[in-house]
Amino acid sequence: MVHYADCFEDVIVRQEFPAQTANADALNVSQPALRLPSTVRRRTLWGALVLLVAALLAMLIWLAGIYETSQVQARVERDAAEAVGDIRAAFTRNVQGLQVLQYADPTPNSWVIDAGSFLSEHREILRLEWRDSALRLQAHVDTPFRAPAFDRQGRSEVQSEVAVACANARRFSGPAYASSYFVPMADGLGQEVMEFCLPLQNGSKLTGYLIASYALRDVLERSLTRPVTRNYQISFTEGDGTRLAVFGSSRRGSRIFTARQLMDLPGTTLVLRMDSWRAAPDLFPNVLTALVTLVSIALVSVLGLLGEDMRRRFKAEHDLADVLAFRKAMEDSLVTGLRARDLQGRTTYVNPAFCQMVGFSTEELLEHSASAPYWPPEFGEEYRHRELVRHAGNVPPREGYESVFMRKDGSRFPVLIFEAPLINAQGVQTGWMSALLDVSEQRRLEELSRAGLERLQATARLATVGEMASLLSHELNQPLAVISGYAAGSLNLLRADPQGAGEIGTELSLAVQRIAEQAERAGKVIKSVHDFVRRRDHVREVVAPQALLDDILPLVHLQARQLSVRVQTEVEPGTPFALCDRTMVEQVLLNLARNGMQAMDTPQIMERSLLIRVRGLKANGTSKRWVEFSVADLGAGIAPEVQQQLFKPFFTTKAEGMGLGLSLCRTVVEQHGDALEFSANLPHGTVFTFTLPAADVA
């Protein structure tokens, strides 16, 4: 085949580039040792082609002869196996007939009559004997078709074969055979005889034996069908090939086909040989010879056409390779994932961008039909339903649709899918072609833009709140100052009038004093808010934790009585003083306490208890100390979806809340150098915790 290709390439070059080939021939003439002339080369190739065709024809003839020989030998082997089966079946039928002779406990006279009838139907048996358990003869019958075989020799000469057969029968508990032996006849000839012994039993007791003497040649004649005996010479042989009995045609031919089959009988083994004489197979029938000749001529003619076809094919393959390389380079440069699927949903093609997108190799993605490995398990049923809708003929929208895919590491990402029918060259739809875009980065940018917009809106609202807080602090300062002045004047009047000093006067004096204290405290709160909004430096002071609690407990107890909440406070002994903005920290504690009590304001919560605990902490590895405040309630806890937005401004779960309380509390705590945290309070409820720096008090 290499020579053929060279020949065709030479023809192509000469047809397409005559000038160059002329120059090449000129070079060949000047350098004969480097390359043979093209004419000699063609003749060599055509000579090789003729030799190849001749060798092909000779091989075809040789293979045909081998094939015919193998067919004849296989047929002989098959007929030999069938002949062994027929002989076995004949022996089995004879055993059943012999068992019938002893069925009704016959007398010797009745047995002789029945045995004679049996021998008249089975010419292959020379003699039947009925013997007792000690092998003593009870009765016997010879075949009626020939002279008694044992009159000349006597049965005593073959007593050993009979004993061997009966011994085998006792060992097998069934019929058995002995090896064959030669019996001479009165006509100077003889035949091979094989003894058969059938044990007779009454229950489990051995009562005697039934002996049958088989003539092996008659076994072959009576057991095999006529077509077999007409076409073959059949014989029983020993292991070394010695023939014991022969039957069948004895024609001669140039070739002999022989088959041997072992026939295992209980007690002995025979070899069945089957010979077939056949003439040598015909060289070839005339029709086949003519057919081979025509095929050879056609082969030579087609070779000439193959040259032109190969040239055109080579050019087409070259152009196709260029197109495929261009398409492959274009597909590899794409960042868009491409996926092709057939009508059964099996993936038939993916480009490198798609494999990189989902993290699976090409082998892992192809031929998946039930569910693709990049489908999230939670969306499997939805995607399969979408496949069924598409296979029903519903074309997806041209603007595409969004879906969610899963990478090999289990992460999910959004994709935008554009699908179109995949049409072959015959105009038949063979599947669907999909273009996929990973829009996770686009979604991330959109989320960042949305979050930035929300932050701007929150900042604008916080700025508005700050302006309102400044305005309110300015406007409320005057009425609070007037309230404080009137309260102070009322106290002075009560103290100056000795007649008003009674029980009622004392309580009224205490109430007015409380009004003055709360008005003063409200002023401090407004001033702190005003300073907080204006970002002024906060004045921090050293405060005892118990003092912080004492300032807020009257207001806490007031709301606790309304909500039936039991308030407990614990200040750990030795807790250091805190350095903080007292007013703002009191507002944080008051806000956390109110939130905790409102969280327990539901009928389902029977035990309503609020614990405010203060203790001292020491930072690991340093000497710096902190004061930890915790507010624990026994409410229903905070839902997971609420936890993520708990400290966002204007987020609230209350119908009348503004959503600024916890946000401002966190800001105040962060200004003191810590963070406001929360955790679950077992068995139920929530614990809010923050720390303040401890003051260095000598």
C-alpha positions in Angstrom: 0.0 0.0 0.0 2.9 2.4 0.5 3.9 1.9 -3.2 0.4 2.6 -4.3 0.3 5.9 -2.3 3.6 7.0 -3.8 2.3 6.2 -7.3 -0.8 8.2 -6.8 1.1 11.1 -5.2 3.4 11.1 -8.2 0.4 11.3 -10.6 -1.2 14.1 -8.6 2.1 16.1 -8.6 2.5 15.7 -12.3 -1.1 16.8 -13.0 -1.1 19.9 -10.8 2.5 21.1 -11.1 3.9 20.1 -14.5 6.7 22.6 -14.4 8.0 21.5 -11.1 7.8 17.8 -12.0 9.7 18.5 -15.2 12.5 20.0 -13.1 12.4 17.1 -10.8 12.8 14.6 -13.7 15.7 16.6 -14.9 17.3 16.2 -11.5 16.6 12.5 -11.5 18.3 12.1 -14.8 21.4 13.9 -13.6 21.4 11.8 -10.4 20.2 8.3 -11.3 21.6 6.8 -8.1 19.2 8.9 -6.0 15.9 8.0 -7.6 14.6 5.6 -10.3 12.8 7.0 -13.4 9.1 7.3 -12.9 8.3 4.8 -15.8 10.4 2.0 -14.3 8.8 2.8 -10.9 5.3 2.5 -12.4 6.2 -0.8 -14.1 7.5 -2.1 -10.8 4.4 -1.1 -9.0 2.1 -2.7 -11.7 4.2 -5.8 -11.6 3.8 -5.9 -7.8 0.1 -5.4 -8.3 -0.1 -8.4 -10.7 1.8 -10.6 -8.4 -0.4 -9.5 -5.5 -3.6 -10.4 -7.5 -2.1 -13.8 -8.5 -1.1 -14.5 -4.9 -4.6 -13.5 -3.9 -6.1 -16.0 -6.4 -3.8 -18.8 -5.3 -4.6 -18.1 -1.6 -8.3 -18.1 -2.5 -8.0 -21.5 -4.1 -6.0 -22.9 -1.2 -8.4 -21.5 1.3 -11.3 -23.0 -0.6 -9.7 -26.4 -0.5 -9.0 -26.1 3.2 -12.6 -25.0 3.8 -14.0 -28.0 1.9 -11.7 -30.4 3.7 -12.7 -28.9 7.1 -16.4 -29.2 6.1 -16.1 -32.9 5.2 -14.1 -33.7 8.4 -16.6 -31.8 10.5 -19.4 -33.8 8.9 -17.6 -37.1 9.6 -17.0 -36.1 13.2 -20.7 -35.1 13.6 -21.9 -38.4 12.1 -19.5 -40.4 14.3 -20.9 -38.7 17.4 -24.5 -39.4 16.3 -23.5 -43.1 15.6 -22.2 -43.4 19.2 -25.5 -42.0 20.4 -27.5 -44.5 18.4 -25.5 -47.4 19.7 -25.9 -46.3 23.2 -29.6 -45.9 22.7 -29.8 -49.5 21.3 -27.9 -50.9 24.3 -30.3 -49.1 26.6 -33.4 -50.4 24.8 -32.0 -54.0 25.0 -31.4 -53.6 28.8 -35.0 -52.6 29.2 -36.2 -55.6 27.1 -34.0 -58.0 29.2 -35.4 -56.6 32.4 -38.9 -57.5 31.1 -38.0 -61.2 30.8 -37.6 -61.5 34.6 -40.6 -59.3 35.5 -43.1 -62.0 36.4 -40.8 -64.6 38.1 -40.7 -67.0 35.2 -40.0 -70.7 35.2 -37.1 -72.0 33.2 -39.5 -73.3 30.5 -41.5 -70.0 30.2 -38.3 -68.1 30.3 -36.9 -70.1 27.3 -40.0 -69.2 25.3 -39.8 -65.5 26.1 -36.0 -65.4 25.5 -36.5 -67.0 22.1 -39.0 -64.4 21.1 -36.6 -61.7 22.3 -33.7 -63.1 20.3 -35.8 -63.3 17.1 -36.2 -59.5 17.4 -32.5 -58.8 18.3 -30.1 -60.4 15.8 -27.1 -58.7 17.4 -27.4 -61.0 20.5 -25.9 -64.6 20.0 -27.0 -66.2 23.2 -29.1 -65.5 26.4 -28.4 -67.3 29.7 -30.2 -67.3 33.0 -27.8 -68.1 35.9 -28.2 -68.2 39.6 -26.3 -66.1 42.1 -23.4 -68.6 42.0 -23.2 -68.3 38.2 -24.7 -71.8 37.7 -26.6 -72.1 34.5 -30.4 -72.3 34.8 -31.5 -71.9 31.2 -30.1 -70.7 27.9 -31.3 -69.9 24.4 -29.2 -69.4 21.2 -30.1 -67.1 18.3 -32.2 -68.8 15.7 -30.5 -67.0 12.8 -27.2 -68.9 12.8 -25.5 -72.0 14.2 -24.8 -71.9 17.9 -21.6 -69.9 18.4 -20.3 -71.7 21.4 -20.8 -75.4 20.3 -17.3 -75.7 19.0 -15.5 -73.8 21.7 -17.8 -74.3 24.7 -18.9 -71.8 27.3 -16.3 -72.9 29.8 -13.7 -71.1 27.7 -15.3 -67.8 28.2 -16.3 -68.3 31.8 -13.8 -65.7 32.9 -15.3 -63.0 30.7 -18.8 -63.8 32.2 -17.4 -63.6 35.7 -15.7 -60.3 35.0 -19.0 -58.9 33.6 -21.0 -60.1 36.6 -18.4 -58.8 39.0 -18.7 -55.4 37.4 -22.5 -55.6 37.6 -22.4 -56.3 41.3 -20.0 -53.4 41.8 -22.1 -51.0 39.8 -25.5 -52.4 41.1 -26.6 -52.4 37.5 -25.9 -53.7 34.0 -22.2 -54.1 33.0 -20.1 -55.2 30.1 -16.8 -57.2 29.7 -14.0 -56.8 27.3 -14.6 -58.4 23.9 -13.0 -61.7 22.8 -12.8 -63.6 19.5 -15.0 -66.7 18.9 -14.0 -69.0 16.0 -16.9 -70.2 13.7 -17.4 -73.5 11.9 -16.8 -71.9 8.5 -13.2 -71.1 9.4 -14.0 -67.5 10.2 -14.9 -65.9 13.5 -16.4 -62.9 15.2 -15.8 -60.6 18.1 -18.2 -61.1 21.0 -18.8 -59.0 24.1 -20.5 -60.3 27.3 -23.2 -58.4 29.0 -24.4 -59.1 32.6 -27.7 -57.9 34.2 -28.0 -58.6 38.0 -31.4 -59.9 39.1 -32.6 -58.8 42.6 -35.6 -59.5 44.8 -35.7 -56.5 47.0 -32.1 -56.0 48.2 -31.3 -59.7 47.7 -29.3 -60.9 44.6 -31.2 -63.9 43.0 -29.2 -64.4 39.8 -27.9 -62.9 36.6 -29.0 -62.5 33.0 -26.1 -63.0 30.5 -26.3 -61.7 26.9 -23.5 -62.3 24.3 -23.3 -59.5 21.7 -21.8 -59.9 18.3 -20.0 -56.6 17.7 -20.4 -56.6 14.0 -24.2 -57.2 14.3 -24.3 -54.4 16.8 -23.0 -52.0 14.2 -25.4 -53.4 11.5 -28.5 -53.3 13.7 -27.9 -50.1 15.6 -27.0 -47.7 12.8 -29.2 -46.2 10.1 -28.8 -47.1 6.5 -27.5 -43.7 5.2 -24.7 -43.9 7.7 -23.7 -47.5 6.8 -24.0 -46.7 3.1 -21.6 -43.7 3.2 -19.1 -44.8 5.7 -17.1 -47.8 6.9 -17.7 -48.2 10.6 -15.7 -50.3 13.0 -15.1 -51.0 16.6 -11.3 -50.7 17.4 -9.1 -51.1 20.4 -7.0 -48.2 21.8 -4.0 -49.1 19.5 -6.2 -49.1 16.4 -6.7 -52.8 16.0 -10.1 -53.4 14.4 -12.5 -55.7 16.2 -15.6 -55.5 14.0 -16.1 -53.8 10.7 -19.3 -52.9 8.8 -20.2 -50.6 5.9 -19.1 -49.7 2.4 -15.5 -50.1 1.5 -14.9 -47.7 -1.3 -11.6 -46.3 -2.2 -10.7 -42.7 -3.0 -7.8 -40.4 -3.1 -8.5 -39.0 0.4 -9.6 -40.6 3.6 -11.5 -38.8 6.3 -11.5 -40.5 9.7 -13.2 -39.8 13.0 -12.9 -41.6 16.3 -15.3 -41.5 19.2 -14.9 -43.1 22.6 -17.9 -45.1 23.8 -17.7 -45.6 27.6 -19.8 -48.6 28.8 -20.0 -49.8 32.4 -17.1 -52.1 32.7 -15.4 -51.5 29.3 -14.6 -48.9 26.7 -14.8 -49.2 22.9 -13.6 -46.9 20.2 -15.9 -46.3 17.3 -14.0 -45.4 14.1 -15.7 -44.0 11.0 -13.9 -43.8 7.7 -15.1 -41.9 4.6 -13.4 -42.1 1.3 -13.8 -39.0 -0.8 -12.3 -37.8 -4.0 -10.0 -34.7 -3.8 -12.0 -31.4 -3.9 -12.5 -29.8 -7.3 -10.0 -27.1 -8.0 -12.9 -24.6 -8.6 -16.3 -24.8 -10.1 -16.4 -23.1 -13.6 -18.8 -20.4 -12.4 -16.5 -19.5 -9.5 -13.5 -19.4 -11.7 -15.2 -17.0 -14.1 -16.3 -14.9 -11.2 -12.8 -14.6 -9.8 -11.5 -13.7 -13.3 -14.1 -10.9 -13.6 -13.4 -9.7 -10.1 -9.7 -9.5 -11.0 -10.4 -7.5 -14.1 -12.7 -5.2 -12.2 -10.1 -4.8 -9.4 -7.5 -3.6 -11.9 -10.0 -1.2 -13.5 -11.1 0.1 -10.2 -7.5 0.8 -9.2 -7.2 3.3 -12.0 -10.3 5.1 -10.8 -9.0 5.1 -7.2 -6.1 7.2 -8.2 -8.3 10.1 -9.3 -10.6 9.6 -6.4 -7.7 9.5 -3.9 -6.4 12.8 -5.4 -9.8 14.5 -4.9 -10.2 12.9 -1.5 -6.8 14.1 -0.4 -7.6 17.6 -1.4 -11.0 17.5 0.3 -9.4 16.1 3.5 -6.8 18.8 3.4 -9.5 21.5 3.1 -11.6 19.8 5.8 -8.5 19.7 8.1 -8.0 23.4 7.7 -11.6 24.1 8.4 -11.6 21.8 11.5 -8.4 23.4 12.8 -9.9 26.9 12.3 -13.1 25.9 14.1 -11.1 24.2 16.9 -9.0 27.3 17.4 -12.1 29.5 17.4 -13.9 27.3 19.9 -10.9 27.1 22.2 -10.6 30.9 22.2 -14.3 31.3 23.3 -15.2 32.2 26.9 -18.7 31.1 26.2 -19.5 27.5 27.0 -20.8 25.4 24.1 -22.8 22.2 24.7 -24.6 19.9 22.2 -27.1 17.2 23.1 -29.1 14.7 21.1 -32.9 14.2 21.3 -32.5 11.8 24.2 -30.7 14.3 26.3 -27.3 12.8 26.1 -24.4 15.3 25.9 -22.5 14.7 22.6 -20.1 17.7 22.6 -18.7 20.3 25.0 -16.0 22.9 24.4 -13.0 23.6 26.8 -14.8 26.7 28.1 -17.8 24.7 29.3 -15.5 22.1 30.9 -13.6 24.9 32.7 -16.9 26.5 33.7 -18.3 23.4 35.5 -14.9 21.8 36.5 -15.6 18.4 34.9 -13.6 16.7 32.1 -15.0 15.9 28.7 -15.2 12.2 29.5 -17.2 12.9 32.6 -19.7 15.0 30.7 -20.4 13.0 27.6 -23.2 10.5 27.2 -25.1 11.6 30.4 -28.8 11.2 29.8 -30.7 10.8 33.1 -29.2 13.8 34.9 -26.1 15.8 34.2 -23.3 15.9 36.9 -23.5 19.7 36.9 -27.2 19.7 37.9 -27.7 20.6 41.6 -29.6 17.7 43.3 -32.2 20.0 44.7 -33.1 21.2 41.1 -32.9 17.7 39.5 -36.7 17.2 39.1 -37.2 20.7 37.8 -34.5 20.4 35.1 -35.8 17.0 34.0 -39.3 18.4 33.6 -37.8 21.2 31.6 -36.0 18.7 29.3 -39.3 16.9 28.7 -41.0 20.1 27.8 -38.2 20.9 25.3 -38.4 17.4 23.8 -42.1 17.9 23.3 -41.2 20.6 20.7 -41.4 23.8 22.8 -38.5 26.0 21.6 -36.8 28.0 24.4 -37.0 31.8 24.2 -34.4 33.5 22.0 -33.4 35.9 24.7 -32.3 32.9 26.8 -33.2 31.8 30.3 -31.3 31.7 33.6 -30.4 28.5 35.5 -28.1 27.4 38.3 -25.3 24.9 37.7 -23.0 23.1 40.1 -19.3 22.9 39.8 -17.4 19.7 40.6 -16.5 21.0 44.1 -20.2 21.5 44.9 -20.4 25.3 44.6 -23.3 26.7 42.7 -23.2 29.5 40.1 -25.8 31.2 37.9 -25.7 30.7 34.1 -27.5 32.3 31.2 -28.5 29.7 28.5 -29.3 30.3 24.9 -30.5 27.2 23.0 -31.4 26.5 19.4 -32.3 23.3 17.5 -29.4 21.4 16.0 -30.1 20.6 12.3 -28.1 18.2 10.2 -27.2 18.5 6.5 -30.5 16.7 5.6 -32.6 19.3 7.5 -33.5 16.9 10.3 -33.2 18.0 13.9 -30.8 15.8 15.8 -30.6 17.6 19.1 -30.0 21.0 20.7 -27.1 23.4 20.7 -26.6 25.5 23.8 -24.4 28.6 24.5 -23.9 29.2 28.2 -22.6 32.3 30.0 -21.3 32.4 33.6 -23.1 35.4 35.1 -21.9 35.0 38.6 -19.5 38.0 38.3 -22.4 40.1 36.8 -24.6 39.0 39.7 -21.9 39.9 42.2 -21.5 43.4 40.7 -25.3 43.9 40.7 -25.3 42.8 44.4 -22.5 45.2 45.2 -24.4 48.0 43.4 -27.6 47.2 45.2 -25.8 47.0 48.6 -24.1 50.4 47.8 -27.4 51.9 46.9 -28.9 50.6 50.2 -26.0 52.0 52.1 -26.4 55.4 50.5 -30.1 55.4 51.3 -29.3 54.4 54.9 -26.7 57.1 55.1 -29.1 59.7 53.8 -31.7 58.6 56.3 -29.1 58.6 59.1 -28.1 62.1 58.0 -31.8 63.1 58.2 -32.0 61.5 61.6 -28.9 63.4 62.7 -30.4 66.7 61.6 -33.6 65.9 63.3 -31.7 64.9 66.5 -29.8 68.2 66.5 -33.0 70.1 65.9 -34.9 68.2 68.7 -32.0 68.6 71.1 -32.0 72.3 70.5 -35.8 72.7 70.8 -36.1 70.3 73.8 -33.4 71.9 75.9 -35.6 75.0 76.6 -38.7 73.2 77.9 -36.6 70.8 79.9 -34.8 73.7 81.5 -38.2 75.3 82.3 -39.4 71.9 83.8 -36.2 71.7 85.8 -36.6 75.3 87.0 -40.3 74.9 88.0 -39.4 71.6 89.9 -36.6 73.4 91.8 -38.9 76.3 92.6 -41.6 73.9 93.8 -39.1 72.2 96.1 -37.9 75.5 97.5 -41.5 76.5 98.3 -42.3 73.2 100.0 -39.2 73.5 102.1 -39.9 77.1 103.0 -43.5 76.4 104.2 -43.2 74.5 107.5 -47.0 74.0 107.5 -46.8 71.8 104.4 -44.5 69.4 106.1 -46.7 66.4 106.5 -47.0 63.0 104.9 -48.5 64.3 101.7 -46.0 67.1 101.6 -43.1 64.6 102.0 -44.4 62.4 99.1 -45.0 65.5 97.0 -41.5 66.7 97.7 -40.1 63.3 96.7 -42.1 63.3 93.4 -41.0 66.8 92.5 -37.4 65.7 93.3 -37.7 62.8 90.9 -39.1 65.0 88.2 -36.1 67.3 88.5 -33.7 64.4 88.4 -35.3 62.9 85.3 -35.5 66.3 83.6 -31.8 66.7 84.3 -31.1 63.2 83.0 -33.1 63.9 79.8 -31.1 67.0 79.2 -27.9 64.9 79.5 -29.2 62.4 77.0 -30.1 65.1 74.6 -26.7 66.7 75.0 -25.0 63.3 74.4 -27.1 62.7 71.3 -26.2 66.2 70.1 -22.5 65.6 70.7 -22.8 62.1 69.1 -24.4 63.6 65.9 -21.8 66.4 65.7 -18.9 63.8 66.2 -17.5 65.7 69.2 -15.1 64.1 71.6 -17.1 62.3 74.3 -16.4 62.9 77.9 -15.6 59.6 79.7 -15.7 59.2 83.4 -14.9 56.5 85.9 -18.2 54.9 86.9 -19.0 52.0 89.2 -21.0 49.3 87.4 -23.5 49.3 90.3 -24.1 53.0 89.8 -24.9 52.4 86.1 -27.5 49.8 87.1 -29.0 52.0 89.8 -29.6 54.8 87.3 -31.6 52.6 84.9 -33.3 50.2 87.3 -36.3 52.6 88.2 -37.2 52.8 84.5 -36.6 49.1 84.0 -38.7 48.1 87.0 -41.5 50.4 85.7 -41.8 48.5 82.4 -41.1 45.2 84.1 -44.2 45.6 86.3 -46.3 46.3 83.2 -45.0 43.2 81.4 -44.9 40.9 84.6 -41.1 40.4 84.2 -38.8 39.5 87.1 -35.6 41.6 86.9 -32.4 40.3 88.5 -29.0 42.0 88.7 -25.7 40.4 89.5 -22.5 42.3 90.0 -19.5 40.0 90.6 -17.5 41.0 93.7 -14.2 42.8 92.8 -15.5 44.1 89.5 -13.4 47.1 88.6 -14.8 50.5 87.7 -15.6 51.2 84.1 -14.2 54.1 82.0 -17.1 55.2 79.7 -19.6 57.8 78.6 -22.0 57.3 81.4 -25.1 58.6 79.7 -24.7 56.7 76.5 -23.8 53.4 78.2 -26.9 53.8 80.4 -29.0 54.2 77.2 -27.4 51.0 75.8 -28.3 49.0 78.9 -31.8 50.5 79.0 -32.4 49.6 75.4 -31.1 46.1 75.7 -33.2 45.6 78.9 -36.4 46.9 77.1 -35.7 44.7 74.1 -35.3 41.6 76.3 -38.5 42.3 78.2 -40.5 42.9 75.0 -39.1 39.6 73.6 -40.9 37.8 76.5 -44.2 39.6 76.0 -46.0 36.6 74.4 -48.6 34.2 75.9 -46.5 31.2 75.1 -43.7 32.2 77.5 -44.7 31.4 81.1 -41.4 32.1 82.9 -40.4 35.8 82.3 -37.1 36.6 83.8 -34.4 39.2 82.8 -30.9 38.9 84.2 -28.4 41.8 84.0 -24.9 40.6 85.0 -21.6 42.4 85.4 -18.2 40.9 85.9 -14.6 41.7 85.4 -12.4 40.2 82.7 -8.6 40.1 82.0 -7.2 40.0 78.5 -5.1 37.0 77.7 -1.4 37.7 77.8 -1.8 41.3 79.0 -2.6 43.1 82.2 -5.4 45.1 80.7 -8.8 44.5 82.3 -12.4 44.9 81.0 -15.8 45.1 82.5 -18.3 42.7 80.8 -22.1 43.5 80.8 -24.6 40.9 79.7 -28.4 41.1 79.4 -30.1 37.6 79.1 -33.8 37.0 78.5 -35.9 33.9 78.2 -37.7 34.8 75.0 -38.2 32.8 71.8 -34.7 33.7 70.5 -33.6 35.3 67.2 -34.5 33.6 63.9 -31.6 32.8 61.6 -32.9 35.0 58.8 -33.2 37.9 61.3 -29.7 37.4 62.7 -28.0 38.6 59.5 -29.9 41.9 59.5 -30.2 42.5 63.3 -27.8 45.5 63.5 -28.8 47.1 60.1 -30.2 50.6 60.5 -34.0 50.9 60.0 -34.4 47.1 60.2 -36.9 46.1 62.9 -39.3 43.2 63.8 -41.6 45.5 65.8 -44.7 47.0 64.4 -44.0 50.4 65.8 -40.1 50.3 65.9 -37.8 52.6 63.9 -34.9 50.0 63.6 -32.3 52.4 65.1 -32.0 51.1 68.7 -29.5 48.2 68.2 -27.7 50.0 65.5 -27.0 53.0 67.8 -26.1 50.6 70.7 -23.5 48.8 68.5 -22.1 52.2 67.5 -21.8 53.3 71.1 -20.1 50.1 72.1 -17.7 50.2 69.2 -16.7 53.8 70.2 -15.6 52.3 73.5 -13.3 49.8 71.7 -15.5 46.6 71.7 -18.3 45.0 69.8 -21.9 44.2 70.7 -22.5 40.4 70.4 -25.3 38.0 71.0 -25.7 34.3 71.5 -28.4 31.7 72.4 -29.4 31.5 76.0 -30.1 27.9 77.0 -32.7 26.5 77.2 -34.2 29.4 75.2 -33.8 33.1 74.8 -30.9 35.4 73.9 -27.9 36.9 75.6 -26.5 40.3 74.5 -22.9 40.9 75.7 -20.4 43.9 75.5 -17.4 45.0 77.4 -16.0 48.4 78.6 -12.5 49.2 79.4 -11.7 49.1 83.1 -10.5 52.3 84.8 -7.1 52.4 86.6 -8.1 53.4 90.1 -5.4 53.4 92.7 
